[in-house]
Each structure stands twice: as C-alpha cells, then as structure tokens.
C-alpha cells in the first residue's frame, strides 16, 4: 500500500469530511464514518484537527483562503481583474456539493450549534466581505473607484453571487455550472457592479445625443 504524504493525507481527510457533511449533515456525521471512507485511525484526525468541529473549521478556512487569494494579490491586478478572479473562485466553490453541504449544515444546525453558524460566517462569507471592503477602499484611494460606502458595496457584490442559481443548487434543482458558464455569470456580475446596467467597460462615457426637436410652426 502506498504511503500518503502528510499533506495528501490531510486533503483526503478533508474531502471525506466534506462528503459526509454533504450527505448526512453535521450532527449525523461521525469521525468513524470519515475513517471508513479513507482508512487509517481516529488518531490521524484527532492529532490534525482535534475533533469534528475542527474539521468543519479547517474546511471553511481552506476554501476561504483559496477564494480570497486574488484579493491578496490585488497589488498586481486592477480592480476588475481582482473581482473577476475572486468571483470565479467564489462561484465555483460556493456552488460545489461539498460547500453546499457545509452551508446546509450551518443553517440547519444553527439553533443547536450556534457556534457552528458563527464560525461558518466569520471564516467564510464574513471574511470575504471584510477583504472586499479593504480592496474597494484601496481602489477609492488610488482613483480606480468612487464608492460612497465600501461596506455596503462589498455586501452587494457578495449578494450578487448568492443569487437564484445558488438557491436552485441548494434545492437540488440545478446542475453545477461549467467553466464557461461560471465565467459568463461572473463577468456579467462584475461589470454590472462596476459600470451599472446601462454601461460597460467598452462603452463611451459621453452622454447620448439629444433627440432633435421638431421646429415649431409659426
């Protein structure tokens, strides 16, 4: 049997945990069930993550790290490029079966496990929104944008990706988007956010010509 490297073993545990959370919810998921999927011993999980909640936190944190990477590299990207790359990652992750499972678990268990819901929000969407506020504030300062309230704007931007498609995925009424569909959705959302529904980055900013008036009859 091939020995897994520590990082490979960690990833295998996280993927198995994500599958369990998706299929059975948080409360019904057990460490034993995760071990049955991948083999090994409970000690592997306890030493790496502590417990089931530690697994949940690690999943949220690692996927948030991945989604937020473009915002951390914003110094080398213009505002639109950073938002596009963030959007692509956010949509792909937030509509994946594993993340939908974590979302369902956080919502359904919120009353019994309020800390779980808080952790999900703070480590995931809340962290993303805070980082977006920083990005938009920097864009204000360097002249890329003129945003009156960066916190509200960041909330609007995140909300654009938690749209009807996300709801359909949660309800099992839609299949995952392919990369072209993700790109199309994200480009549309980013350009509406930056330029409004009546503009685009390629359109002239000059006002449209006035309609000519018909001369009055004397």
N, C-alpha and C positions, 0 to 999 in steps of 0.2 A: 504494500500500500504506500502511495506517495505521501511523504510528509509535507504538510502545508506550512508555508512561511507564516509568521505571526500576523502580518497584515492580511494575508489571504484568509487565514482562519477568522480574523475579526470581521472581514467583509462577509464571509459565509454565515457567521452567526447573525449579523445584522440583517442580511437578506432573508434568512429563515425566520427571524423575529418579525420582520415586515410582513411576510406571507401569513404568519399566524395571526397577527393583529388584523390583517385584512379579512381573513376567512372567519375568525372566531370572536373578534373584539378584544378589548384589553383585559377585562376581568376573566374571561374564559381561557385566555392564553396562559400556558404554563411553561416553565423552564424545561420540564420533562418533554413536552411536545416539541419544543425547539430542538432539543438534543436528538429526538427521534428523527428529525429531518436531516441532520448533518452528522450525527455520530459524536463521539467524544464523551466528555463528562461534564457534570454541572460545575465542577471546579473551574473549567475554562471560562464559563460565563461569569461566575461569581468573582473570579480574580480580575477579569477585564472590565466588567460593568457593574458589579455589586449585586444587582437584583433586576427584576423585570422593569421597574421604573427607570433604572439606569440604562437599560436597553432602549426604552422609549425615548429618553432624553438624547442618547447618542444618535439615534436615527434622525430626529428632528435637527439636531445641531449639525450633523454632517451634511445633510441635504441643504440646509440653510447656507452653510459655508460654500457649497458648490454654486448655489443660485446667486450668492452675493459677490462672488469673485469679480465679475465685471465692474461692479460698483467700486471695488477696491482698486481696480486698475484704471479708474476714470481719468487719471492724470495723462494717460497715453491715448485716451479716446475722447471724442467730442461728446456732448450731451446725448445726442440722438443715438450714436453708436453704443454708448453705455446702456441706455434704456432698451435698445433693441436686443442686445445680448442678454441683459437681465431678464427681459420679457420672455425670450425664447427658453431660457433655463427654467424660469418660474412656471410657465405654462406646461412644459414637458414634465416637470416634477409634480406640480400640484394636481395634475390630472392622471398621474400614473396610478396603477392599482395599489401599490404599497402606500403612497401618500394619502390616497383616498381612504384607505383602511385606517391610517393614523388619525385622519380628520374625523371619520365616523366614530372612532374610539374616544377621542377627546370630547366630542359633542355628546355622545350617548352616555358617557360616564361622568359628565361634568358635575352632576349633583353628588354622586357618591365619592368621586375623586376630584374635588375642585383644584387641587394642586396640579393634577394632570392637565387640565384645561389651561391653567395659567402657564405651565411650562410650555405647552404646545404653542400658545400665542407668543410668549416672550421670546422663545428660542427660534420661532419660525416667522409668521407674518409680522409680529411686532418689531422684531429685529430688522426685517427687510424694510419696513416703513421708516424706521429711525435712520437707517443708512440712506434711504432715498431722500429724506429731509436734508441730510448733510450734503448729498450730491446736488440737490436743487439750490440749496443755499450757496454752494460754491459757484454754481452756474450763474446765479444772480450777481455775485461779486465779480466774476470775470467777464460779465457782459453778454453771456450766452442766452440769458433768460431774464424776464421781468415778471417775477411771481410775487404777488402780494402776500400770500400766506403759504409757505413751503410745507407746513404740516398738513394743511387741508389738501393741497395739491398732491402730496405723496399718498394720502389716503384715497383720493380719487383715482390715482394711477393704479394702485393695488386693486381697487374695486373693479377696474376695467377688465381685469383678468379673472375675477371671480364672478363671471357672467352666467348667462343661461347655459352655455356649454358645460361649464363646471357643474352646474346643478344637474344637467342631464347625465353627466358621468356619475355623479353621486347616486342618482336614482337608477343607474344601470340602463339608461335609455340611449346611450351613445357609445360608440367605439372610440379608442384613442385616435387623436389626430396624427397624420403622418408629418414628416418634417416640412413638406411644402405647405401643408395646411396650417401648421404652427407658425411658420414664417409669415404667411399671408395675414393671419389674425393679429400677430404681434405688430407687424408694420402698420396695419390699419389703426390699432390702438395707440401706438406711439405717435403717429402723425396727427391723429385727432387730438391727442393730449398736447402736443407741441404747437400745432398750427390751427386747430379748430376744424369743424366740419366743413367750413367754406374755403379752406385754404390747403396748400400742400407745399412742401419744400421747393417744388419746381415752378410754382406759380408766381407771377409778378405781384409785388406788393402794391403796385399802383392801383388807385381806385378805378372801378369800371367806368367807362364813359357814360355821361348822362344821356338819357334819351332826348332827342331833339324835339323841341316844342313846335307844334303846327302854328304858323303865323295867324294872328287874329285878322279877321276881315274888318276892314274899316267901315 
